[in-house]
Every structure is written in C-alpha cells, then in structure tokens.
C-alpha cells in the first residue's frame, strides 16, 4: 500500500487550469504544464489499495490502478509506466479524454472525493515520454499473416498495435488525410494536443504497422477487394452517422452537424487553413446537445471569437450529487462543468427546438424553442413557453446513430446488423463473415474512448486466434459487456 494514511491526511487536488482570459486566446491544452508532478505523489498516496478494487470494474480496460498508484507514490516512474501499459495502449489519450468511470467506482468515493486516478495516469505517461522510456516493441518474428484495419480511431489503433506486436503484418486504412479518426478531427486541440497522437503513430510505424490515408473502404476500394488482399480484416470505422434534427428551417445556411464544424477548426491547427471555413467569429452561436461534443463546440466557438454561445439540452439539468437510483459504484449522471463551460456561455436545460428562422438570403438568424417537461414518461412541450433566441451559427451535437451505411462497406462485406443498427459480432468479435472482425463504436454503438481501446484489444485477440489457432493477447471485455451503470 502506498500511504496507509494518505486518504486521511490529504484532500483531492486536480490539475490546475490556465486562466480563462489566457487560454481562450490560443489552442493549447487548458492545463498548466507541469502542475501535476509536484502534487501527484501525494494524490497517488490517497489510493486505499482496496481488497476489492472496484475501480477495476469501473474501467473496461481493467487498469491495474492500485499498482501504478503505489509506484507513482514512490516516484518509480518506470515501473508505473510498465504497469500502465500492461492494460492500456494509449494512456495519454484516456488520461486526457476519458470521463474516468474508474473514479466513480473508487471505494474512497463512497464518502470522500475519489482518488484522482485520471491525473495520476496522465502524469505517469507524460513522465515516461519525457524520460524516453516509451519504446517500440518490435515482434521477434513475423507470422506471415496480413491484417487490414479499417479506421484509425482509438479502437483501430489499439487493434493494429496489438496485432502488429503479435507478429502479423498490419495496414491501417483511414479515409481522412491524417491518422487518428475522431481523436484527430473530433477532439479540439485544447483538450488534447495532436502531438500526442503523432508520437504514438511514429512508435507504431517503428513496430511495423503501415498506414494508408485518404482511402475510404467501400468507395475508393471495394470491401470485397480488400478482403481478397488480406488474411483478416478488423472494422473499426466508428459510429459516424450523426443524429439529425428534422425541423423546419434545418436547410438554412449556418446549421451544421458538430462533425462538420469541429474538424475544420482542427485543420486550422494542422496548417491546412488560415481561418476556418465555418467560423463563429462575431456570431451568436447555439449548440444543440449537452454532452461532451457539445462542450467541444462551445470551447471552439469561444476561441473563434463568438459574440455569444448558448448550449441547449432537452433533458433536465442533472444534480450535483448522486441520485439514489445511481448508487456507488455506478457511473452517475451529474452536472458537469467542463473547461469550455468555465470560459463562458449560457446553458439552457429542458428545452426543445421547434424551428429555425432565416433571412432573405437563406442564412439562419433565429432559433425557436419551447420548454419541455416529463408527462407520463414522455417529454412534452409546455404551453406558453415558446420563445426565440439569436442564432447565426448552429451546431447539432446530439450524438450518433450508427456506422456509415452510405459508403457501401456494410453491404459490400455482406455484414449483418444487430437490433440497434450496429455491426453484429460473436464472442470473438467476429462478424457473420469469416475473417472479418469489428471493434469500437461500429459494433458497440457510440461510447467512450476507454471502451474503444478495450474493444480494439479484445478484437485483436479474436483476430489473432482466427489467424493462428490460439492467442496470448489479452481480451479485457466481451462484446456483450456494458458500462457499470443502472
């Protein structure tokens, strides 16, 4: 155990953020560089080394949290990094982007603020990169088998790295011009600087993984032709079909899906544009959707110089403490203030958009809404609450409904879908087509980054066993596993 009295002697401290007036002027990560290391040893010492560490249950990767907390407390960063990488290919991604269900399941969290697991995790991996101890793991021998991975998000990258290290020759196909999937173009720079992706890509290249960008399977290359070229295929194409808002005025200029808006801001940071073709500068911005993607739109609009930012959510505002029907160690639905919300804007709950109003040139100018309430279990408009708010740029951040069906990938492979519209798979993550596997949101539906990496690792084991008859690769989850929620 790290510090037997750590949780008694020290309160919870988290990473310090840069002042709002400073960070909204740039696109760097919001946290003060190096602010964690002076406090992280004591924070890791708050871990109770529980006899039954429920944080393992909260984390689908099964991260060895008490173990690397102990090493971090003792400042044995090399051992901490080894334990961290034992279950997670990309802890610098999860340490920045995961909502930390492990912390919700922390035993200390029953009656005290939970251990800062996420902050300890990112401190360990950042220290490892700085020390140069994150090295390529080149396989001792090659199997002679080839695998194509479709999609380079966290699930695809995890599957590719695992299969490469198992000795297979792996090529990752990405339809965008750069590797990373939603990590690259969906996550704003201020949440995770893309240098973290770039150095992982270089590590994977050194291990032998090959990358093919600008190729969309189904359009640029038929799925049937891809299957002929490779001994196995892992589909990790994500759930990129966005949920739309079919109300009058949806066709007006200035109403965009979040994933039409966010990638352009990231492309500015990549040097592709001087300014974004879709900019919030000087405009009244409305973000429809109260989740993380909506918050990403809010933070992006702030940095582009929006005149105002309003975020709408159809559900009631969550409470700031656990509801009785969301007991520990489940993941509670709580009111969350992200770094983007700290920077300004208004959040409006229990409202539904009725229609958009535009000017004579077809540009959106107003958003009409009404308050809603639950009546007999259904959200129902409240009479007399209709109003309109200025809206010159609207982003729809209401989630995703499934994998892309328009590019022909599903039909060309002949894949079966489950009742939720996801690609169906068996216990080994294999689809109805022999040798074709699916991992991540394409098979699970929209989910968290930590689930995507766990899926990629698990699908890699199924694929490896298909190719060789057996596998020593770990499989942290089953396709039917779900979050620790009620």
Secondary structure as the mmCIF struct_conf table of DSSP 4:
data_model
#
loop_
_struct_conf.conf_type_id
_struct_conf.id
_struct_conf.beg_label_comp_id
_struct_conf.beg_label_asym_id
_struct_conf.beg_label_seq_id
_struct_conf.end_label_comp_id
_struct_conf.end_label_asym_id
_struct_conf.end_label_seq_id
TURN_TY1_P TURN_TY1_P1 UNK A 4 UNK A 5
HELX_RH_AL_P HELX_RH_AL_P1 UNK A 6 UNK A 9
HELX_LH_PP_P HELX_LH_PP_P1 UNK A 15 UNK A 16
STRN STRN1 UNK A 17 UNK A 17
HELX_LH_PP_P HELX_LH_PP_P2 UNK A 18 UNK A 19
HELX_RH_AL_P HELX_RH_AL_P2 UNK A 20 UNK A 23
TURN_TY1_P TURN_TY1_P2 UNK A 24 UNK A 25
BEND BEND1 UNK A 26 UNK A 26
BEND BEND2 UNK A 28 UNK A 28
BEND BEND3 UNK A 30 UNK A 30
STRN STRN2 UNK A 31 UNK A 31
HELX_LH_PP_P HELX_LH_PP_P3 UNK A 32 UNK A 32
TURN_TY1_P TURN_TY1_P3 UNK A 33 UNK A 36
HELX_RH_AL_P HELX_RH_AL_P3 UNK A 37 UNK A 45
TURN_TY1_P TURN_TY1_P4 UNK A 46 UNK A 46
BEND BEND4 UNK A 51 UNK A 52
HELX_RH_AL_P HELX_RH_AL_P4 UNK A 54 UNK A 58
TURN_TY1_P TURN_TY1_P5 UNK A 60 UNK A 61
HELX_RH_AL_P HELX_RH_AL_P5 UNK A 65 UNK A 73
TURN_TY1_P TURN_TY1_P6 UNK A 74 UNK A 75
HELX_RH_AL_P HELX_RH_AL_P6 UNK A 77 UNK A 85
TURN_TY1_P TURN_TY1_P7 UNK A 86 UNK A 87
BEND BEND5 UNK A 89 UNK A 89
HELX_RH_AL_P HELX_RH_AL_P7 UNK A 91 UNK A 97
HELX_RH_AL_P HELX_RH_AL_P8 UNK A 101 UNK A 104
TURN_TY1_P TURN_TY1_P8 UNK A 105 UNK A 105
HELX_RH_3T_P HELX_RH_3T_P1 UNK A 107 UNK A 110
TURN_TY1_P TURN_TY1_P9 UNK A 111 UNK A 111
BEND BEND6 UNK A 112 UNK A 112
HELX_LH_PP_P HELX_LH_PP_P4 UNK A 113 UNK A 115
HELX_RH_AL_P HELX_RH_AL_P9 UNK A 117 UNK A 131
TURN_TY1_P TURN_TY1_P10 UNK A 132 UNK A 132
BEND BEND7 UNK A 140 UNK A 141
BEND BEND8 UNK A 144 UNK A 144
STRN STRN3 UNK A 146 UNK A 150
BEND BEND9 UNK A 153 UNK A 153
HELX_RH_AL_P HELX_RH_AL_P10 UNK A 154 UNK A 165
TURN_TY1_P TURN_TY1_P11 UNK A 166 UNK A 167
STRN STRN4 UNK A 169 UNK A 174
BEND BEND10 UNK A 175 UNK A 178
TURN_TY1_P TURN_TY1_P12 UNK A 179 UNK A 181
HELX_RH_AL_P HELX_RH_AL_P11 UNK A 182 UNK A 185
TURN_TY1_P TURN_TY1_P13 UNK A 186 UNK A 186
BEND BEND11 UNK A 187 UNK A 187
TURN_TY1_P TURN_TY1_P14 UNK A 189 UNK A 191
BEND BEND12 UNK A 192 UNK A 192
TURN_TY1_P TURN_TY1_P15 UNK A 194 UNK A 194
HELX_RH_AL_P HELX_RH_AL_P12 UNK A 195 UNK A 207
TURN_TY1_P TURN_TY1_P16 UNK A 208 UNK A 208
STRN STRN5 UNK A 210 UNK A 213
BEND BEND13 UNK A 214 UNK A 214
STRN STRN6 UNK A 217 UNK A 217
TURN_TY1_P TURN_TY1_P17 UNK A 218 UNK A 220
STRN STRN7 UNK A 221 UNK A 221
HELX_RH_AL_P HELX_RH_AL_P13 UNK A 223 UNK A 229
BEND BEND14 UNK A 230 UNK A 231
STRN STRN8 UNK A 232 UNK A 235
STRN STRN9 UNK A 241 UNK A 242
STRN STRN10 UNK A 248 UNK A 248
TURN_TY1_P TURN_TY1_P18 UNK A 249 UNK A 251
BEND BEND15 UNK A 252 UNK A 252
STRN STRN11 UNK A 253 UNK A 253
TURN_TY1_P TURN_TY1_P19 UNK A 254 UNK A 254
STRN STRN12 UNK A 255 UNK A 257
HELX_RH_AL_P HELX_RH_AL_P14 UNK A 258 UNK A 270
TURN_TY1_P TURN_TY1_P20 UNK A 271 UNK A 271
BEND BEND16 UNK A 272 UNK A 272
BEND BEND17 UNK A 274 UNK A 275
BEND BEND18 UNK A 277 UNK A 278
TURN_TY1_P TURN_TY1_P21 UNK A 281 UNK A 282
BEND BEND19 UNK A 283 UNK A 283
STRN STRN13 UNK A 284 UNK A 288
BEND BEND20 UNK A 291 UNK A 291
HELX_RH_AL_P HELX_RH_AL_P15 UNK A 292 UNK A 303
TURN_TY1_P TURN_TY1_P22 UNK A 304 UNK A 305
BEND BEND21 UNK A 307 UNK A 307
STRN STRN14 UNK A 308 UNK A 313
BEND BEND22 UNK A 314 UNK A 315
HELX_LH_PP_P HELX_LH_PP_P5 UNK A 316 UNK A 319
BEND BEND23 UNK A 320 UNK A 321
TURN_TY1_P TURN_TY1_P23 UNK A 324 UNK A 325
BEND BEND24 UNK A 326 UNK A 326
TURN_TY1_P TURN_TY1_P24 UNK A 328 UNK A 329
BEND BEND25 UNK A 330 UNK A 330
HELX_RH_AL_P HELX_RH_AL_P16 UNK A 339 UNK A 342
TURN_TY1_P TURN_TY1_P25 UNK A 343 UNK A 343
STRN STRN15 UNK A 346 UNK A 349
BEND BEND26 UNK A 350 UNK A 350
STRN STRN16 UNK A 351 UNK A 358
TURN_TY1_P TURN_TY1_P26 UNK A 360 UNK A 361
BEND BEND27 UNK A 362 UNK A 362
STRN STRN17 UNK A 363 UNK A 363
STRN STRN18 UNK A 364 UNK A 375
TURN_TY1_P TURN_TY1_P27 UNK A 376 UNK A 377
STRN STRN19 UNK A 378 UNK A 381
HELX_LH_PP_P HELX_LH_PP_P6 UNK A 382 UNK A 382
TURN_TY1_P TURN_TY1_P28 UNK A 383 UNK A 384
STRN STRN20 UNK A 387 UNK A 390
BEND BEND28 UNK A 392 UNK A 392
STRN STRN21 UNK A 393 UNK A 396
STRN STRN22 UNK A 400 UNK A 402
BEND BEND29 UNK A 403 UNK A 403
TURN_TY1_P TURN_TY1_P29 UNK A 406 UNK A 407
BEND BEND30 UNK A 408 UNK A 408
HELX_RH_AL_P HELX_RH_AL_P17 UNK A 409 UNK A 413
TURN_TY1_P TURN_TY1_P30 UNK A 414 UNK A 414
STRN STRN23 UNK A 417 UNK A 417
TURN_TY1_P TURN_TY1_P31 UNK A 419 UNK A 420
BEND BEND31 UNK A 421 UNK A 422
STRN STRN24 UNK A 423 UNK A 423
HELX_LH_PP_P HELX_LH_PP_P7 UNK A 424 UNK A 424
TURN_TY1_P TURN_TY1_P32 UNK A 427 UNK A 428
BEND BEND32 UNK A 429 UNK A 429
STRN STRN25 UNK A 430 UNK A 430
BEND BEND33 UNK A 432 UNK A 433
TURN_TY1_P TURN_TY1_P33 UNK A 434 UNK A 435
STRN STRN26 UNK A 436 UNK A 438
TURN_TY1_P TURN_TY1_P34 UNK A 440 UNK A 440
HELX_RH_AL_P HELX_RH_AL_P18 UNK A 441 UNK A 444
BEND BEND34 UNK A 446 UNK A 446
HELX_RH_AL_P HELX_RH_AL_P19 UNK A 449 UNK A 468
BEND BEND35 UNK A 469 UNK A 469
BEND BEND36 UNK A 473 UNK A 473
TURN_TY1_P TURN_TY1_P35 UNK A 479 UNK A 480
BEND BEND37 UNK A 484 UNK A 484
#
